[in-house]
Amino acid sequence: MYEIVGISFSKSQRVYYFSPNEINLKKGDKVIVETDKGTQFGTVKSEIQKINDEKIITPLKNVLRIAT
């Protein structure tokens, strides 16, 4: 099982999934995440969920930290 959290960027409604990286996150938190384009600022759109391994395209990128 993998833990995932949904993150969106800017005003986009699209949600991307990341590994919470053992950070306790809740909906609405502002976070810094690792993406293919470098580090980006995003908003948590869904609580941490556990899903089966076969539903994940690995490797998941990580949430680096809560934004300050």
Backbone as CSV, one residue per row, in Angstrom:
resi,resn,N_x,N_y,N_z,CA_x,CA_y,CA_z,C_x,C_y,C_z
1,MET,0.831,-1.185,0.000,0.000,0.000,0.000,0.881,1.257,0.000
2,TYR,0.470,2.218,-0.771,1.134,3.513,-0.816,0.242,4.560,-0.169
3,GLU,0.855,5.555,0.452,0.128,6.720,0.922,0.299,7.798,-0.129
4,ILE,-0.809,8.466,-0.471,-0.766,9.559,-1.437,-1.555,10.736,-0.889
5,VAL,-1.268,11.903,-1.447,-2.012,13.109,-1.109,-2.196,13.886,-2.409
6,GLY,-3.384,14.464,-2.604,-3.691,15.229,-3.809,-3.282,16.682,-3.660
7,ILE,-2.563,17.196,-4.658,-2.053,18.573,-4.648,-2.455,19.252,-5.949
8,SER,-2.857,20.532,-5.866,-3.083,21.309,-7.081,-2.193,22.545,-7.041
9,PHE,-1.969,23.122,-8.217,-1.069,24.263,-8.359,-1.826,25.472,-8.881
10,SER,-1.476,26.655,-8.393,-2.094,27.920,-8.783,-3.606,27.818,-8.726
11,LYS,-4.256,28.285,-9.766,-5.719,28.266,-9.795,-6.258,27.052,-10.550
12,SER,-5.371,26.147,-10.903,-5.763,24.936,-11.628,-6.628,24.046,-10.749
13,GLN,-7.619,23.442,-11.335,-8.469,22.505,-10.612,-7.934,21.082,-10.696
14,ARG,-6.949,20.847,-11.559,-6.390,19.507,-11.724,-5.595,19.109,-10.482
15,VAL,-5.786,17.875,-10.054,-5.116,17.366,-8.858,-4.054,16.354,-9.276
16,TYR,-2.863,16.516,-8.722,-1.749,15.603,-8.954,-1.449,14.907,-7.634
17,TYR,-0.959,13.685,-7.715,-0.749,12.894,-6.502,0.727,12.766,-6.175
18,PHE,1.034,12.945,-4.892,2.394,12.931,-4.376,2.463,12.052,-3.135
19,SER,3.666,11.645,-2.802,3.906,10.951,-1.539,3.960,12.007,-0.435
20,PRO,3.207,11.810,0.661,3.259,12.801,1.744,4.590,12.820,2.481
21,ASN,5.444,11.807,2.242,6.805,11.809,2.778,6.815,11.909,4.306
22,GLU,5.871,11.205,4.934,5.751,11.155,6.395,5.455,12.506,7.041
23,ILE,4.910,13.458,6.256,4.504,14.758,6.787,3.001,14.691,7.045
24,ASN,2.577,15.139,8.209,1.163,15.135,8.560,0.481,16.306,7.848
25,LEU,-0.284,16.009,6.795,-0.923,17.039,5.980,-2.429,16.959,6.090
26,LYS,-3.070,18.119,5.926,-4.529,18.148,5.893,-4.973,19.045,4.743
27,LYS,-6.204,18.872,4.321,-6.764,19.635,3.213,-6.607,21.133,3.487
28,GLY,-6.117,21.855,2.470,-5.923,23.293,2.583,-4.507,23.713,2.930
29,ASP,-3.670,22.776,3.377,-2.273,23.115,3.687,-1.550,23.581,2.427
30,LYS,-0.683,24.547,2.584,0.182,25.018,1.499,1.503,24.266,1.626
31,VAL,1.988,23.707,0.510,3.165,22.856,0.551,4.139,23.172,-0.581
32,ILE,5.372,22.725,-0.398,6.397,22.754,-1.438,6.608,21.308,-1.863
33,VAL,6.512,21.055,-3.176,6.632,19.696,-3.693,7.726,19.616,-4.750
34,GLU,8.222,18.415,-4.938,9.214,18.123,-5.965,8.456,17.713,-7.232
35,THR,8.731,18.382,-8.371,8.100,18.020,-9.643,9.180,17.857,-10.708
36,ASP,8.765,17.445,-11.898,9.703,17.336,-13.017,10.283,18.697,-13.402
37,LYS,9.559,19.773,-13.066,9.997,21.133,-13.387,10.754,21.795,-12.239
38,GLY,11.062,21.041,-11.204,11.737,21.588,-10.026,10.761,21.686,-8.862
39,THR,11.095,22.498,-7.874,10.208,22.637,-6.723,9.102,23.625,-7.039
40,GLN,7.878,23.314,-6.561,6.737,24.179,-6.812,5.871,24.301,-5.566
41,PHE,5.123,25.391,-5.515,4.187,25.678,-4.442,2.820,25.120,-4.817
42,GLY,2.187,24.402,-3.889,0.870,23.842,-4.169,-0.011,23.845,-2.932
43,THR,-1.264,23.430,-3.136,-2.251,23.348,-2.062,-2.770,21.926,-1.967
44,VAL,-2.853,21.407,-0.742,-3.382,20.061,-0.523,-4.887,20.093,-0.796
45,LYS,-5.343,19.234,-1.711,-6.753,19.177,-2.096,-7.468,17.948,-1.567
46,SER,-6.716,16.941,-1.096,-7.344,15.746,-0.527,-6.511,15.243,0.641
47,GLU,-7.172,14.649,1.593,-6.491,14.075,2.745,-5.583,12.934,2.287
48,ILE,-4.676,12.523,3.147,-3.791,11.396,2.855,-4.638,10.136,2.724
49,GLN,-4.401,9.377,1.654,-5.142,8.148,1.371,-4.162,7.006,1.179
50,LYS,-4.612,5.805,1.467,-3.814,4.611,1.179,-4.457,3.901,-0.002
51,ILE,-3.634,3.574,-1.010,-4.158,2.859,-2.170,-3.224,1.707,-2.527
52,ASN,-3.769,0.763,-3.280,-3.016,-0.427,-3.680,-1.868,-0.076,-4.613
53,ASP,-0.803,-0.869,-4.504,0.408,-0.657,-5.302,0.138,-0.627,-6.800
54,GLU,-0.750,-1.496,-7.280,-0.966,-1.596,-8.722,-1.681,-0.376,-9.315
55,LYS,-2.235,0.490,-8.482,-2.917,1.696,-8.973,-1.985,2.896,-9.059
56,ILE,-0.720,2.714,-8.690,0.249,3.810,-8.647,1.243,3.690,-9.783
57,ILE,1.518,4.820,-10.420,2.619,4.894,-11.379,3.817,5.389,-10.581
58,THR,4.789,4.515,-10.396,5.937,4.875,-9.568,7.073,5.394,-10.430
59,PRO,7.981,6.133,-9.906,8.020,6.567,-8.518,7.192,7.830,-8.313
60,LEU,6.576,7.953,-7.165,5.849,9.169,-6.806,6.853,10.242,-6.389
61,LYS,6.576,11.470,-6.754,7.382,12.584,-6.264,6.950,12.900,-4.833
62,ASN,7.810,13.577,-4.082,7.570,13.828,-2.665,7.074,15.227,-2.367
63,VAL,6.267,15.337,-1.314,6.044,16.623,-0.677,7.315,16.892,0.114
64,LEU,7.927,18.040,-0.092,9.184,18.350,0.583,8.962,18.930,1.975
65,ARG,7.966,19.835,2.078,7.700,20.464,3.366,6.424,21.294,3.286
66,ILE,5.940,21.704,4.434,4.835,22.655,4.495,5.425,24.026,4.204
67,ALA,4.736,24.813,3.367,5.224,26.150,2.992,5.088,27.097,4.173
68,THR,6.050,28.001,4.281,6.015,29.009,5.355,5.934,30.398,4.762
